[in-house]
Amino acid sequence: MQKEEQPRTIVVLGSTGNQGRGVVEFLLREPGLETCLVRAVTRDSKSPAARQLLENYQTPDERLSLITGDVYDPESLENAFSGAYG
């Protein structure tokens, strides 16, 4: 019996900005990355931009998640990157 591989989580900083949003979209839509989970980091996960990101890019299997993090708050980044592959 073959062991089932755990999905790998990729963290994207600046996910509600132009470049970050593009990275999120690529990771969720690229063939071969269908098992990849995307953890989108934003300063305010309840902001209109964060809600729009989730609305526009969420997959049927809910591979996209939002998490609050700020580059000036090391603890929030430790939390955001906890258990992440990349």
N, C-alpha and C positions, 0 to 999 in steps of 0.2 A: 504494500500500500504506500502511495506517495504522499508525503507530508504536504499539506496545503500551505502555500507561502502567505505570510501576513502582508497586507497592503502597506506600501511605504508612504509616509507622510512627507510632503514637501511644504515648507513654510515660505510664504511670499510676503515680504515687507512692502509697505506702500501700495497695498493691493487696490486701493480705491483711486490711485493716481493713474495717469495714462499708461506709463510703462508697466506698473504693477498689474493693472487690469489686463494688459496684453499677455503678461506671463501667466496669469490665472487662466485666461481663456485657452492659451496654448496647451497648458498642462492638462486641462479637462477635455480637450477635443482632439489631441494628437493621437493617431493610431499607435498602439503599442503601450500607451500609458493608461489604459482603461482601469487598471487596478490602483493607480496612484491616487492618494487622498491629498487634497489641497487645503492647507490651513492659511487663510488670508488674515494677515495682521493689519489692524487699523487702530487709530487712536480712539475712535468711538464706534463700536460695533452696532450702535443703534442709530447712527447718522443716516440721512437720506442716501448718501453715496454708498454706504455699506449695505443698506437694504436693497438698493438698486443692483449692486454687484451680485448679491445672493439671488435676486429675482431673475437677472439676465443669464446667469451662468450655472445655477444649481443643476445638477444632473438627476435623472430619475432615481439613481441609487444613492443620492445625497453625499457625494464625495467632497463637496465644498463646505467648509466650516469657517466661521468668523471668530476671531479672538481679539480681544483688546490688548494692545501693546504699544509702547512708546520707546523710541530709541534712547530717551533720556531717563528711562526707568529700567535699570538692569533686571530687577525682579520680574517685571512683566515680560521681558524678553526671554528670561530663563523659562518661564511658564509657557511662552509661545513656542519655544524650540524643544520643549521636553518630549522625548520619545521620537523626535523627527529624524528622518533619513537625510534630508538635505534642505 
